[in-house]
Amino acid sequence: MNLQGALLCRSSAFALTCATIAALSPAMAQDNPPQAQSDAAAGVSDADIVVTGSRVGRKGYDAPTPVNVVGEERLQQLAIDNVADALNQIPSFRPINTPASTFFRVSGNIGARTLDLRGLGATRTLTLVDGRRFVPSADDGTVDINGVPSMLIQRTEVVTGGASAAYGANAVSGVVNLILDTKLNGFKANASYGISQRGDASSLFVGAAGGTDFAGGRGHVVAAIEYAREGGIGPCEERSWCTRYTNYVPNPGYNTATRTSTNGLPATLVLQGTSFVYNENGIVVGARKPNGAGGTITLGQQVLNTGATSLPNALRGKQFDSNGNLVPYQFGNYLSGILQQLDDPTQPYALGLSPLPLMVPTKHVSGTVHADYELTDSITASVEFMYSKVTGGPTARSAPLDAGVAININNPYVSDATRATILAADPAITHLVINSSSWALGSLSKATSKVDTYRGAFALKGQLSDQWDWDAYYTYGRVDSRVGADNNRLAEWNNALDVVSAPAGLPGIAAGTPICRSTIANPANGCIPINLFGFGNISQAAIDRYIVPEWQTRRFEQHAAAVNLRGSLFSTWAGDVKLALGGEWRRDTAEGEVDPNTAAGRFIAANGSALPFTKTSVVEGYLEVAVPLLKDSPLGRSLDVDGAIRQTHYDPFGDATTWKLGAVYRPIDDITFRVTRSRDIRAPSARESSPNATTIQLPLPDPFVGGTTSQFVVTGGNPGLNLEKGDTFTAGVVLRPSFIRNFNLSIDYYDIKVEGAIDSLTGTAIANACKQKNLLCNLIQFNPNGSINTVFSNFQNLSKLHAEGLELVSDFQVPALGGNFNFQVNGNYVIDLSTIDATGVKTQLDNWTGNAGSVTNIQGVPRWKLDGVITYSRPTWSMTFHGRYIPRALLDPTKIGPEQDGYDINDPNSISENHISSRFYLDMTGTLKVNESFEIFATVNNVFDKDQPEELRLIGNPLHFDPIGRFFKIGVRTRW
């Protein structure tokens, strides 16, 4: 193993791919001839090594903060084209944003790949490229890894602990540093194609990179380009595990008023074969009539609708046909709200869920050019330009859904026969209540995003002496993005559902013509009535008026400059005392526009939002010192102490001081202990700090005066936010037993606490917290009579976050059977992952692999997770086996199932089933070397074609379980 690889492996606590790196070096691969290495690996001196997480050059001792290294060898062994996919396999990451987990979101960057360490959110994981910040690609400040060409990434160093003292804000849960192979000599190329056993989820990747010297070796230039396309997966019906249609159904026999079960079943049922009560015809779910006191009574047909609230038998089990007549509808079991088990033949698929895709299609093209030139023997200049274009989608929402629509019995689309039936059943009924899905119109909001990223850098580096070196750089990054959705519904659609017969005397409208009720008062309003009865009965004129496109644009810009100085102050009995200091300046701006309908609030549910111009400027300076205290002493082989401090001034968020203290103690060669303590910060994102706050007036409960009052509610951004503050403690042990050659193991404990985490609460939650707990009263403005005037429900520094656990990394290499075996294991055990909001409500996110609640808010992580790789290699071929295990966990941490203590069917939190089964996935890759410069490879992922667990709701949980099934890939690589 070369010196750089050795030091990286030591300082990274034997990261995931150290053994793989070792396998390529002659010192470790005893039975294999040396394999080609890039000049970047072969020609770097001791002084050049700066391990991520520290600004001090590391030489001969370990970093106190754990650092994992994922090299390009892992990507090759597992035939992975995108470095983010390789990182998201590591148990310490939560793959919160991938093409498989963003299929249900219409966002500014559809199908993005972001990185989330420790489950604290991608906004608290800092992404760097060659130690420098990268321009964000979304309102939340995250970086899409699709924008960085994987072909030129030599390795990725992952700091799994706070690192704000070294790199500034947002490194709360860690840092991901993508390191480019800027010393590549020669040429390499890669092409692959993959497809699932079911003929979808196709993938195509083509990439090439090359580098060469110029100017007699004083200069070096590298360039890379790649193209990737992923075909995605169609709607739920494309996978058998999804067509189980597993879902929550509220027990219709559970009385929420008395908190008792009337049928021996718990409050929530987990059932297969469920459906939403929607179809194209309009299903009658209830009726309304006056209550004699100026209000109305709603009649229903569910179990607890008895007596005065019972729908007459003549109107039960009915739907409309295209002529407005009532015809039979077959309700399923356990009818509860809009949910039931089983469905009627008029429901072609899971209306309300399909036809949104299970995995969104994506494609990207990216390219990079980097050049170095030695201006003098001690000063080198470099320039770099990077461009990428990422296209995501289309994704979509379900077909138009209209629930609880009150249809006046005098609606002209209601037949005379139906009207007579209604009046005969109950002459007081004035409206029928229907559920409808206009699925003939197809999906709403078919959206595609296009993101263009430009990044340029200029840098200088040099040596002042044998002991001191320096570097300086300036980077500029810009992201231009646009998301366009073909079809969304204007709010006028709701007015068009209230249809009446035109009275005589309206100008230009014949009496008896179906019109919108609003047209009576405003005959020129252009409202076109909608007929919800029957398939395809909505007129084209109405479709053209109410179903219109929408769009959103964004521009993010980042200017950054830094100067760094690093060297040795003096030497002691234990070695050099090293110092690093520097200063940085950065300015981030963001701005975005939307279509006129979105800007005016004309959609029922807009997907986009405007982003007024926001600017964040930061100036900061840091100092880091590494002091060796022991070397070959009777007290131990070595003891090194490391300290760093950074002073930061944010405009407009104020000042902050971050720091880190760490120590590494090696009593004997076989054992190393390490510990760190740090203070870290996160700066508010453009979305959170935007001045785009909206004030709306709503009737809301007022606990201070009783009843409901009219209140102003402020939502959206808040320029007055403060920096989040995090405290991190890590402690670990590294084992390198001399009696087991090439075996390495590290176990690290981590404890991260975040105070003042940015969050928002509803106006009602804030009012109740103030009244009942004397909390958040500063977010309420009162009227003179003591009633609520205004509630500030926009982003505030409200919450607390906590992540605590253990991380294991191990690798072992042994020659056997004429080749080499390489074993790598990564594991993560989560002791606690939780959030506490400002009202004291704690949400537990650990031991949770279900998808409870909104399908757009899957956040939980398993209690523990294992990922292992075994590679057997010979000079001309190799086989790699990759396995990952997700243990049994909870479906919903807010509920209690039969297998849990405290289960009681009368408890409103009771549920019929509350676990998710475990899963083991196995992938296999084989590589055959045709000659020294050409090889072919083939991969089978999910060899056993394991479905997602059957207990998962609806679309499953793509954060932890494979949505694709068995997948095949074949490809070629060349290098010379």
N, C-alpha and C positions, 0 to 999 in steps of 0.2 A: 504494500500500500504506500502511495507517495505521501510526502509530509503533509500536504494540504488535507488529504483525505483523513490521515491519522488524527490531526488536530481537530478537524470538524467532528469526527466521530467521538473524540474524547469530550469536546466541549458540548456536544449535543446529547450527552447521556445515552450514546449508542442509539441514535435515531433509527427510524424504521429501515432505512436503506444503507446503513453503514456496512452491513455484511455484504450487500450487493456490490457496493463500491469496492470492498475488499476482494470480492470474487474476481474483479477485473485486474487485480494487481498481482505480479508474479510472486510476491512474498507470501500470499495466502493461497493462491491457486497452485498447489504444489504439482498437481498432475496435469495442469493445463498450460499451454504456452501463453506468454503475455499477449494481451489484447490491446488494440489501438486505443489511445487516449488522446483527448484534445490537448492542445498546448496550454489551455487554461488550467488543466489539472496537473500537467507535468512541469510547468515552468514557473510556478509561483513560489516566491521565497517566504521565509518565516515572517518577515516584517509586513507582508501584504495581507496577512490573515486577520480579518476583523469579523468575529462571530456576531451574528445578529443578536440583539439584546444588550450589547455593550459597545461603546465607542472606543474602548481600549483594545489594542492589538493583543490577541491571545497567543501566548507562546509557552507551552509546556505545562499549563494547568487548566482545569475545567472551569467553565462559566458557572456561577452560582444559580442562575435561572435556567430551568430546563429548556433545551432547544432540540427539536426534532428536525431531521434532514430527510427530505424526500427527493431523491435524485431522478434523473431521466431514466435510470435503469428500471425503476418500479413501473413507469409508464410502459416501457418496452416489454417487461416480463408479463404484464397483464394486458398488453395491447390496448392501452388507454390513450386516446388522442388529446384529451384536454386535461391540463394539470389540475383544474378544479375538481374534476371527477376523481382523480387519485387522492387528493387531499380530503375530500368528503367521505372517503372510505375509512379514514382514521377515526377511531371512536371519540377523540376529543372534539371533533367537529360535529355540528348539527347542520345538515344540508337544507337550510330553511328556504333557499332560493335556487332552484334548478328547473330545467324544462319539465321535469315530472312533478314539481310542487307548485308551479305557477300557472297551471292550466286553467284554474278557476279564477284567475285575477286578470283584469284588464288594467295594466299599469304602463308607466312610461318606458319600461324596459322588459318586455315580455320574454320569458325564457332565459333571463339573466342567470349567471352563476356567481353567487357571492359566498363569502366565507364567514362562518359563525363559530368561534371558539367558545367552548364551555357552555353553550346555550344561553349566553347573555345578550345575544342579538348581534347581527352583523355590523351594526353601527359602533360596537365596542371592540371590534377587531380591526386593527390597522393593517392595511395592505400597502406594501412597498414594492418598488421595482429597483433592484440594485441599491437598496437602502434609501431610496428617495420616494417621496409621496407621489401618488398617481391621481390624476384628476377624477373626481367622482362622476358617476353616470346616472345618478338617481337623486330624487329630492331628499332622501335620507342620508346622503353622503357616502353610500357604499360604492365599491368598485366592482364592475363586471369583469371577471377574469377572462371572459370571451375576448375582451379587447386586447389581451396580451398574447402574442404568438407563442404557443407551446413549443414550436420547433426550436426556438432559440433559448429556452429555459434550461439551464444546466442543472440546477437544483433549486429546491425551495427550503428555506430555513424557517421553522415555525417556533416562535417563542411562546410557550404555554404559561405565561404569567405576565403581570403588569410590566410595562416597559416605557411609561410616559417620560421618565427621567432621561431615557436615551433618545426617544423619538418624538416626544410631544404628545398632544392630545389624541384620544381615541384608542390608545393602546392599553385599554383597561383589562380585557381578558387575554390579550396577547398580540403578537405581530406575525404577519405572514410576509416574508421577504422573498420575492421571485428574483433569482439571480441569473442573469443572462450570460451565455457563453460568448463573451466579447473577444476571446482569443482563439476562437475556432479556426483551425487551419484545414483546408480541404473542402469537401462537399459531402452533404448527406441529404437523403430524400426518403420520404415515407408515403405510402399510399395504401389505403385499406377500404374495404366495403363490408358492411354488416347488415343483417336483417334478422328479425325474430322468426321463430318457428311458425308464427301465424301470418307472416308476410307483411308485417308493418314495422314501425320503429326503425326504419332503415337508417344507416349512417354511411356517409362518404367522407373520406379525409384524404387530402393531397397536400403535401408540404415539402419544402426544400429549403436548405440553408447552406451557406458557404462562406469561407473566409480566406483571405490571403494577405501576405505582406506586400508593401509597396515602398518606394523610395529607399531601396537598399536595406529594407528591414526596419527603418525608422518609423514606418507607419504600418497600420494593420486595419483592414476593413472587413466587416462581416455583414451579411444581409440574409434575410429570411422572409419567406412568404408562405402562407397556408390558406387553404379553403376547406371549410367543413360544412356539411349539410346533414341535418337530422330530420327524419320524416315524421316523427311523432306517432301518436296512437289516436285512433278515432274515439267515438263516444263510448260510454259505459258498456254498451252492448257488445263491444269488441272483446271483452274479457269475461269468462264465466264467473270469476270471483266477484265481479262487479254486478253481474245480473242476478246475484242472490238478493240484491236490493235490501240488504240488512240496514235497519234504521231503528231509531228510537220511536216508540209510539206511546204517548201519554195514556195511561190506563183509563179508559172511559168510565170505569167503575170506581175510580178514586175520587172521593169528595174532598176537594181542596179546602172548603170552608171548615169542615169538621176534622180534617186530617185523618180520615179513616178510609180503609179499603172496603168496598161493599161486595167484592167478588173473590176475595182470597188471593189477589195478585198485588204485586208491589206497584208503587206510583208510576214507574216507568218500565215499559216492556221493550226488550231487545228482540225484534222479530225479523225473520227473513220473509221475502216475498211482499214487502211493503210497497205502497204506491201513494202518491199525492192525489188528493181528490180534485183532479182537473181533467177536463177533456175539451174537445173542440165545440161540443154542443151546448155546454152550459149545464152543470149539475146543480140541481136544487138542493141546497144544504140547509135552508131555513126560510123563515118568513117574518115580516114585521107588521105590527098593528098598533094603534094608539093605546096608551095605558089609562086614558081618562084624566090624566093630570098634566097634560102638556108634553109628555114624553112618549116613548115607544116600548113595546115588549118584543123581544126577539124569540121566536119559536124555533126549536131545533128537534133533531131526531136521534140524538145520542142517548146513552143509557140513563144519564141523570136528567134528561129533559122530560119531566113528568108534570102532570097537572097543567098549570097555567102556561108553562113554557113548552108544552109538547106540540109538535107539528101535527096537524090532522093526518090521519092515515091516507087520505086520498092524495096527499102531496108528498108522501114518503117514497123513497126509492124511485125518483123521477129525474129525467133530464129533458131538455128540449130537442126537437128535431129541427131541420132547416126551415120548416114552415111555422115554427112557433108553437107547435103542439107538445104536450107532455107525453113522454113515452117512458117505458121502464128503464131504470138504471140499477145495475146490480152492485150494491155496496159490498165491500169486503168485511172481514172480521175486525173487531176492536176499532170501529170508527171513532176517531178522536180528533176534533179540529179538522185539519186538512190532511190527516194521515189515516191510513187503514192498512190492513193486511189483505192481499189479493187485490184484484181490480176488475173492471168491466172490459169487455172486448173492444169498446170504443177508445181505450187508452193504448196506443201503439207501442209506447215505451215509457220510461220513467219521466213523464212530463214534470217539469220542475227541476230535473237533474240533467238529462240529455237534451240536446246532442253536443254538449261541450266536450272538448277532447280530453282524454286521460293524460296525454303528454303533448305539449305544444311543439310544432315544428320550429326549427331554428336553422339559421345558416350564418356563417361569418367568413369574412376574408380579412386577413391582417398581414401587415408587412412591417419590417424593421430594417433600418440601415444604421450601422454604428461604425465609426472610424476613430482610431487613435493615431496620434502623431507625436513623436518625440521632438519638441521644440529645441531642447538642449539635452545634455546628458542627465539632467536632474528634473526637468519639467516636461510633462506630457499633457497634450491637449486632446480632448475628445468631443465629438459631436454625435448626436443621435436623433433620428426621426422615426416615429412610429405612427402608423395609421391602421385603423380597423373600421369595418362596417359590419354591424351585427343586426340581423333581421330576425324578429321573433313573431311567431304566430302563423296563421290566425288562431286566436283563441276566441271564446265567445261566452255569452251567458245563455241561459235556457230560452226557449220560445216565450212570447209574451204571456204573462200570468196575471190574471185578475181574480183576486180572492175576495169574497164577501161583497160582491157587487149587488146593490139594491136595485132591482128592476121593478119599476112601477107597473102595476097590473094593467094600466092603460097605455103602456108602451105599444105603439102600432105594430111592432114585430111579434107581439104576443097574440096568438090567435083568439078568436071569439070563444072557441070551445075551451081553451085553457082558462080564459077569464071566467067563464061560467063554472068551471070545475073549482076554481079558487073560491069564488063567492059562495058556492054551495057548501064547500068545506068549512068556511068561516067568513061571513060577510064583512067582518071588520078588517080583514087582511088588506093592506095597501101595497105591499111590496113582496116579491119573492127575492130571496138571497141566493145568488148562484156563484159557483167557481168555474172559471173558464181558462183554457189555454189555447191561444190562437196558433197552434203549431203548424198550420199551413203556411205561416209566414216565415218559418224557420227560426234560427237562432237570432237573438238580439246581440248587438254590440260585437259583431265580428271584427275583431281588432288585430292590427298588425303594428309593431313598433320597428322603427329604423333608427339606429344609433350610430353616428359617425364620431370617431375619437381621433383627435390629432394631438401628438405630443412631441415636443422637441426639447433637447437638452444640450447644454454646452458646459464642459467641465475642464478644470485644470487640476493637476496633482503633481507634487514634486517632493523632493527630499531637501531638507535644510542641512542635514548631517546624517551620519550613520545611525543616530539615535532618534531623529525627529523627521517626521514627514507631515505634509499638509494636503488639503484638497479644498476646492471651491467649485460650486456649480450653480447654474441657473436653469430652471425648467419652466416650460410653458405648456399647459394642457388645455384643450378645449373639447367639449362634447356638445354636439348638436343632435337633438333627438326629436322625433315626431311619432306620435301614436295616432292612428286614424281608425275609427270604428265606422263601419258601413251603415249601420242601422240602429238607431236608438229611438225610444218613444218620447215624444213631447208630452208635457203634462196636460195639454189640451185633449189628449186621448180620453182622460177621465171625464171631461165635460161631454164628450161625444157619446158616452155610454148612457147618459140620461136623455132618452129619446121620447118625444111626444108627437102627436099629430098637430100640424100647423093650424092655428085658428084662422078664421077668415080675417082679411084686412091687412095681412102682412105684405108689404110691397114686393112684387116679383115672385111670391111663393103661393102656390095654389093651396087652398084649404084642404086639410087632410094629409098633406105631404109629411112624411117622417122628417122631423128636424130635431136639432138639439134644443133642449129647454132654454139654454142661454141665448138662442137666436131670437126668442120671442122679445126679449128686452133689447137685443142688438141685432137686428136683421142682417146687418152687413158684416157680422163677425167671421164669416167664412167657415163656421163649424160644420163639419160633415158628419152625420150620424153614423154610428157603428152598430152593426147587427152581429151580436156574439153567438147567435144560434146557428149551428150547422157548420160543416167543414167548408172553408173558403168563402163564407158569406160576407166577409168584410170587403167593401168595394175598393177597387184600385185607386179611386180618387181619395178615399180615406187613408189608404196605405201611403200614398205619395205625400199626403199632408202631414201625417203624424209620425211616420218612420223616416228619419232623416240622419245624415252623417254627423259625426262630431270629431273633433281633433284637439290635440294638445301638443304644444312645442316646448322645448327646453333648450337653454344654452347654459352650460356650466364652464367656467373658466378658472384656471388656477395659475398663478405666478408664484414661484418659490425660488429662494436663493439661500445659500448656506456657505459658511467657511468653517473648516475643521482643522485642528492642530492636534497631533498625537505624537507622543514620544516617551522617553525615559528620563525622569528627573535625576535619579542617582541610583546607585546600587547599595544594597545592604547585605548582611550575612545570608539572607535568604533569596536574593535575586534583585532584579530591577524593580524600582518603584515607578509605575507608569501613570501617565497623565493624559487625559484627552479633554479638550475644551473647544468650544465653538459657538457660533451664533447663527440663527436662522430667521428668515422673514418669509411670510407667506400671505397671499391675498386670494381669497376665494369669492367668486361672485356667481349668482344664479338668477335666472329670469325665465319666465315662460308665459305663453299666451294660450288662449283657448278660442274655440269657435264662438260666434255671437250667441247662439242658443245656450251654450253652457254658461257664458258670462252673464246672461240675463236670467239664469235659473229656470229655463223653460223645460228641462227634461224631468221626467218622473224620477230617474236615478242617473245622474251624470257620472261618467267614468273619469273625466278629467277635472282639473282645477287650474286656475290661473296662479302664477307665482310671481308676485311683484318683485322688483329688483331687490336682492339682498346682497350684502357685502360683509365679509368677515376678514379682518386683518389681524395678524399675530406677529409679534416680535419676541424672540426668546433667546436665552443663552444658557449653556449648560457647562458643567464641570464634572469629570469623573476621574477617580483615582483608584488604582489597584495596588495594594501593598502586600507583598509576601512577608510572612512572619516566621515561618519555619521552612527548613529545607534539610532533609536527611538528618533530622534531629532525633534524639532518644524519645522525644514526645510525639514524633510522627514524621512521615515522609515529607509532608508539606501542609502549610496552612496559609491561605490567601484570603484577604479581606478586600471587598470592593465597595465603593460608595459613589453615588452620583446624585447631583442636584441640578434642577432646571428651573429657571425663573421665566415665567410666561406672562405676557400682556396681550389680552384679547380685546379687540375693539369689535363688538360692544359688550363682551361678557365679563370683562374685568381681569384681575390678576390672579395668578395661581403659582404656587411653589410645589413642584413634584420632586420626589426623591426616591432613592433606592439604597438599601444596605444589604450586603450579601457576604457570605463566607463559604469557602470550600476547604474541607479538612480531609487529609488522606493519611490515616494512621499507619497503614501498610499499603503496599502496592495493590492489594486485592480489593480494597474497600475505600470508597470515597463518600463523605457526607457533605451535604450542601444545604444552605438555608438562605432565604431572601425575605425582605420586608420592604414594601414599596407603597408610595402614595401616587395615585394616577388620576387622570381627569379625562372627561369627554366633553367636547364642545357641541352645542346644539347644532342640528342640521339645518339646511335651508328651509325645509318644510316646517320644522318646529319653530324656527325663529322668524319666519316670514311675517311681515306686517299684514298679511292677508287674513285678517280676522273678520268674521261675519257676525252681525248682530241680528237676531230674529226674535220676534215676540210670540210667546207661546203660553197657552193656559196650562199651568203646572201646579201640583200640590204645594201648598205653603204651610209648613208645620208651625210657623210662628203665629199665624192668625187663624189657622184652620181653613179647610176647604181649598178651593182652587182659585188662584189669582193669575192675572196676566203679568208675565215676567219677561224681561229682556234676557236672552241667553247669548253670551259671546262665545263663539267657537273658532277654531283655526289656530294660526300661529301666534307667537308671543315674542316680540323683540326684547322683552325684559327678562328673558331666561338667564339663569346662572349656569356655570360649568358643573357638570356632575363630578362627584368625587368618589374615588374607589380606593380601598385599602386591600392589599394583597399580601398573603403570607404563603410561602412555599418551603417545604423541607423534604429532603429526599436522600436516598442512598443509592450508590452505584456499585455494583459487584462485578469484578473482573477476576475471577479465581484463576490463579496461576496453574492450578492442577487440572483445569478444564480449558484447554487451548481454544481460543477464538469464541469464547462464550462471554456475553455481556448482558447485564440486566440492570435496569434502573426502576425504582419505585419512588414516586414523588407525591406528596400530599399538597393540596392547594386549598386555599380559603380566600375567596374574593367577596368583599362587601362593597356595595355601591349605595351611596347616599344621595338624595336629591335627584333620583332618576326621573327623567322627563316623561310625563304621562298626562292624561286628561281624564276627568271624571264627568259624569252627567250632572246636569243642574240639580236634579232631584237628589242624587247621592251627596252632593255638596251641601244642600240645604239640610238634609237629615243629619249629616255629620256635625254641622254647626249646632243644630238644635239639641241633639241627643248626646254629643260628646264634646261640644265646645271646640271642634276642630274645623279648620278651613273657613272660619268666619271672615277672614280677610278677603275671601273671594266673593263676598256678597255685599252689595250696596242696598240699603234699606230705605223705604219711604218713611216720611214723618210718623205715620201711624203704626210703624213696626212691621209692615208687610214687606216682602221682597220686591225690590225694583229691578236689580240686575244681578245675574250670576255669571261669573267668569269661568266658563267651562273649556277654555282654550288650554293649550299646553302649559304646564307648570312643573316646577321641580318638586314632585309630590311623593314619589315612591322609593322603595328600597328593594335592592336585588341581592341575592346571595347564591353563590356557587361554591360547593365544597365537595371534595372527592379525592380519589387516588388515581394516578396514572401509571401504567406499567408499559415499559418498552424493553424488548429483549431480542437478541439475535444470536445465532450460533451457526458456525460453519464447520463441516467435518468432511474430509475426503473419504469416499467409500464407493465400492462397486465400480471402480475405474473412473469415477468422476467426483464431483463435489455436491454435497447437500448443503443447502442454505436455508435456515429456519429463521423466520421473523414473526414476532408476536407483538401486537399493540392491544392494550386493554384499558378501559376506563371504568371506574366504580364511582357512582355518584352518591355521595352521602346526603346532599341536600341541593336542590335547585328550586328556588322559590322567589316569589315577588310578594311584597307587602305594600298595599296602596295606602293613601293618606288617611283612610278611615280605619286602618288596622286589619283589613281583610287580607288574609294570606292565601295565595294560590300556589299549590304545590305542583311543580312541573317534573319532578323525578318519579321514577317507577311508573311512567305513563307513556304508553305507545298507542293509545287509542286516539280517535279523532272526535272527541266529544265537542259539543257546541258547534259554532260555525265552521264549516269546512274550509274557510279561508283563514283559520286561526289555529292551525295545528302547531303545537309548541313543545310538547312533552318529549322526554328522553327516557330510555330504559334505565333501570337501576345500574346495570352494568352491560358492557358490550365488549366482544372480543373480535379481533381481526388478525388472521394469520396467513402467512405466505410460505410455501415450501417449494424450493426450486432444486431440481436435479439437473446438473449441467455436465456435458462432455464437450470436447473441443469442437464438434461439428453439430451438436444438437442439444436442446434443453427442454425440460417440461416443468411447468409451474402450476401449482395448485393453490388457489386462493379461497379461503373460507372465512365466513363471518357469521357470528351467532348473536341473535337478539333474544333475550330471555322473556319468559312470561311476565306480563305487566298489567297495569290497570287499563280498563277501557275509559273510565271517567273518574278522576280523583275527587270530584265533588259528590259522588254517589256511593252508596253502600250496597253490595251484592250479597247473595246467600252465603258465599264462602268467606265473608268478612265478619269480624266481630261487630256486634251492635246492629245487625240486620233486623229490621222490623218492617213488615209490609205496610204499616200505618205511618211510617216515617216518609215525609215528602221527598227525601233523598234516596229512598229505596229503589232498587233496579233489579230486574230479573237475572241479569248476568253482568259481571263487571270485571272481566279479565280478557286479555288478548293473548293468544297462544304464542309460543316461541317459534322461531324460525332459524334454520341453518341453510345458508346458501353456499354453493360450491361453484367456482369458476376454474376452467382449465385452459392453459395456453401452451402450445408447442411451437418451437422455433427450430428451423433447419438452416444451417449455414451452407449455401451452395459453394461459396468460396470466401476468401478473406474480405471481400467488399460487398457481398450480396447475400441476403437471407430472406426466407419466406416464413410467415407465421400464420397460425390459425388458432382461434379462440372459441370456446363454448362457455358462455356465461349462464348461470343458473342451470347447471347441468341436470338437476333433478326436476326442473320445471315446476318449482314450488310457487303456488299461488300465495296471495296475501291471506292472512288469517281470516277465517270466516266470521269472526266476531266484529270485525271492523265495519264501520258504518259507510254505506254508499260508496264513495270513490276511494276508500282505503286510506292508507297513510304512507305516501311515497317518501317521507323523510327517513323511514327505517326499513320499509319493505319494498321488494322489487315489483313494479307494476308491469314489466314487460313479459316475463317468462323466459323460456329458453331462447337464447340469442346466439347467433353464429357470426363470426367475423374472420376474414382472410385478408392478408396483406403482404406487402414486400417492403424491405428496407435496403438501402444501399449507402455505402460510405467509402470514400477514398480521399 
